[in-house]
Amino acid sequence: MIDVTVKLSDQLILKNPVLTASGTFGYGDEGRDLVDVNQLGGIVTKSITLHPREGHPPPRIAETAAGMLNAIGLANVGVEHFCREKLPYLAGLETAVFVSIAGSTMDEYVEVLSTIEQANLGFAGYEINISCPNVKKGGMEFGVDANMTRELTQRLREATDRFMMIKLSPNVTDIGLIARAAEQGGADAVSAINTVVGMDIDPVTGNFKVSTGLCGLSGPAIRPVALAAVYRVAQAVSIPVIGVGGISAAEDVVRFVRAGAHAVQIGTLNYRDPGIGVKISARLPELLRKIGAGSLGELRGLVN
Ligand SMILES: Cc1cc2nc3c(=O)[nH]c(=O)nc-3n(C[C@H](O)[C@H](O)[C@H](O)COP(=O)(O)O)c2cc1C
């Protein structure tokens, strides 16, 4: 019997290592007629903010070689609506649900998380999106500063006992340093990576392909960047690492596990096939058998 379960903590065991990535699977309810989400290892919701957000003006996405560019701008229903309309459904699922949280000040992150805690519903935990501009620090992202990452993690740690992972940005000089700051602040895990800064321009019209100009690159194009980031982060911390970036097949899951990941998230590929996560997790036992491994854990960090 091949074991694909993943132990993230004493309280949290995933049925398999495949989660959906924030912002690419809605609130987990849009695809409910298309895919049995309970077969996933987990779901990460799109990032929730204190107030509802319309997001950036269109065009917000563009295709590019082996990936996509996006600047959605954290469009979401806001925390109150989320708690009322979305969380009860999510809490009833038989898979691990992680609520992604975003904010433009530390107080805002804490308020969003505390509001969700007050709803007092059963779900696994949180993913903290620190790739957000901090308005009090002139728009500098939380995730590029180790001190801000540590302090934010500490403040959120004080507000919840649930599992909490910090999602790292690749757009930094030393991602290991930021990961360590999250660990020191009390994170249970880190996930890596968020999108890579990118841009495209129409050569004829001169228009940016995505309205904000600078935007986020995702999909298979960034897989080698994500793999390197996971490898560096896994060397830097002793908490679990969740790999994200360009994953499109069971083989990719094993690549990330070999780089040191406990589990993975699938983002952009959900747009091609919302059932991809379930298909990939179903293929894992066969692939592990072919490799000669009895469990995923046996392969973690095994690279030469
Ligand atoms: C359309 C779109 C929206 C996204 N929205 C969020 C978001 O709200 N919060 C977040 O932390 N990451 C967000 N991301 C980043 C993904 O969760 C993921 O980290 C990134 O796309 C890399 O994974 P992938 O290559 O599998 O897509 C978004 C990505 C895309 C493509």
The ligand as an ORCA input file, in Angstrom:
! r2SCAN-3c Opt
* xyz 0 1
  C      -5.258     34.555    -11.430
  C      -4.415     34.370    -10.216
  C      -4.841     34.898     -8.995
  C      -4.060     34.733     -7.841
  N      -4.509     35.238     -6.651
  C      -3.775     35.027     -5.517
  C      -4.260     35.474     -4.251
  O      -5.365     36.019     -4.111
  N      -3.459     35.259     -3.161
  C      -2.249     34.621     -3.248
  O      -1.571     34.456     -2.215
  N      -1.783     34.178     -4.438
  C      -2.508     34.358     -5.561
  N      -2.049     33.891     -6.762
  C      -0.745     33.163     -6.831
  C      -0.928     31.642     -6.837
  O      -1.586     31.211     -5.641
  C       0.429     30.915     -6.976
  O       1.257     31.239     -5.897
  C       1.150     31.276     -8.264
  O       0.257     31.457     -9.335
  C       2.183     30.211     -8.653
  O       1.580     28.952     -8.848
  P       1.150     28.413    -10.328
  O       2.344     28.585    -11.213
  O       0.759     26.981    -10.127
  O       0.019     29.255    -10.772
  C      -2.809     34.033     -7.922
  C      -2.392     33.509     -9.165
  C      -3.172     33.660    -10.300
  C      -2.688     33.072    -11.603
*
